[in-house]
Amino acid sequence: MNGKRLLTFLAVVVIMIGVVGWTSPSLVKDVRLGLDLKGGFEVLYEAEPLTGGDKVTAESLKETAKSLEARADKLGISEPEITTEGTNRIRVKLAGVENENEVRDIIKKPVNLTFRGPDGNVELRGDDFVQNAAQVEFDQLNKPIVSIKLKDAKKFEDLTTKLTGKALSIYLDEEMLSNPIVNYPISGGTAQISGDFTLEEANNLRDTINLGALPLKLNEKYTQSVGAKLGQQSLQKTVEAGLIGTAIILVFLIALFRIPGVIAGITVVTYTWMLLLVFTLINATLTLPGIAAFALGIGMAVDANIIMYERIKEEIRSGKSLLSSLRSGSKNSFRTIMDANITNIIASAVLYYIGNGAIRGFALTMIFSILVSIITNVFLSRFLISMLIRSNLFTKPSYFGVKEEEIREL
């Protein structure tokens, strides 16, 4: 018996199990859950221009999505998921929201900043201003004022030239914020809102303007709500089903392959841990379809083990030594395993490219699970079996699921 090989094998396994057991609770806690697991709501908005004749551009759609994300952040919602779809749609997913009705009202309510002339005509709109450019400053008397930067300085200068000596009222929706008189043309592209503000009122006004000046008008087309309790129940039942299924598979592997089956159990556990680690590192969102892909990935990882172990058993039956059987079986099975995995990666990549929402989450999880499976259930599995065989502790073919009478002498 080669004691060094056996000690190396035991050290690797103990370290792996120790790291998995020590870090798994924190990994599970840090994994970001989707609204179908954590509770919350999802809204699909259809955007249209603020004024007739204009068009929804890709830039204005992205700017509106950024404004919605900033508004959600301002409400204290952690990690909102806001994405654009097609040419005129924005999907908003907010997980872990308790006061859903209040948040929905604030999120969907478009607060439009306008500058109006004395006749009530709108001269400037929210899309004329630079996003998140409102700032609190102080005038000569050290009173707080709010300055706003415009995209087109020449347009504002022409407007103030036209309205010199007249009022230029500033509105948020239909609420007048200020009604200053234009004393002279203003160049430089910066407008100022002055009034008898306290510092707190000026800060609130700045935040309202930055969050409220949406480039587009949003119409709610679809909504879905998931209660936090229902989401937790879905998560609990899904995890329980996954654990039961994994346990049954591992028992099957041990009964069929003996020692390699135990190795497969170790690598499958390592695979699960590494996939959780990847999700945590890239800050991915785990949803129910993602968990389904997670479980499917475990099945594919087991398939890789079965293909390799069956090839090794065939080599043992042909009369080769255990080490020679491992080399030949691993080499002959590697191409089959890689062909299947590459095909699945291509299919998942196509799903990710043409899909959206839950479909993309499923596809992304599948891609990561395949890559992690290759590392753990091909290379790691082969490495651990090789160390056990070289230790000369398990030398009988029966330890690898092959009976003596099945071996054909060369």
ABEGO torsion letter per residue (X at the ends): XBAAAAAAAAAAAAAAAAAAAAAAAAAAAABBBBAAAAEEBBBBBBBBBABBGBBBBAAAAAAAAAAAAAAAAAAGBBGBBBBBBEAABBBBBBBGBABAAAAAAAAABBBBBBBBBAAGBBABBAAABBBGABBBBBBAAGBBBBBBBBABAAAAAAAAAAABGBBBBBBBEABBABBBBBABBBBGGBBBBBEBBBAAAAAAAAAAAAAABBABBBBBABBBBBBAAAAAAAAAAAAAAAAAAAAAAAAAAAAAAEAAAAAAAAAAAAAAAAAAAAAAAAGBBBBAAAAAAAAAAAAAAAAAAAAAAAAAAAAAAAGBBAAAAAAAAAAAAAAAAAAAAAAAAAAAAAAAAABBEAAAAAAAAAAAAAAAAAAAAAAAAAAAAAAAAAAGABABAAAAGBBAAABBBX
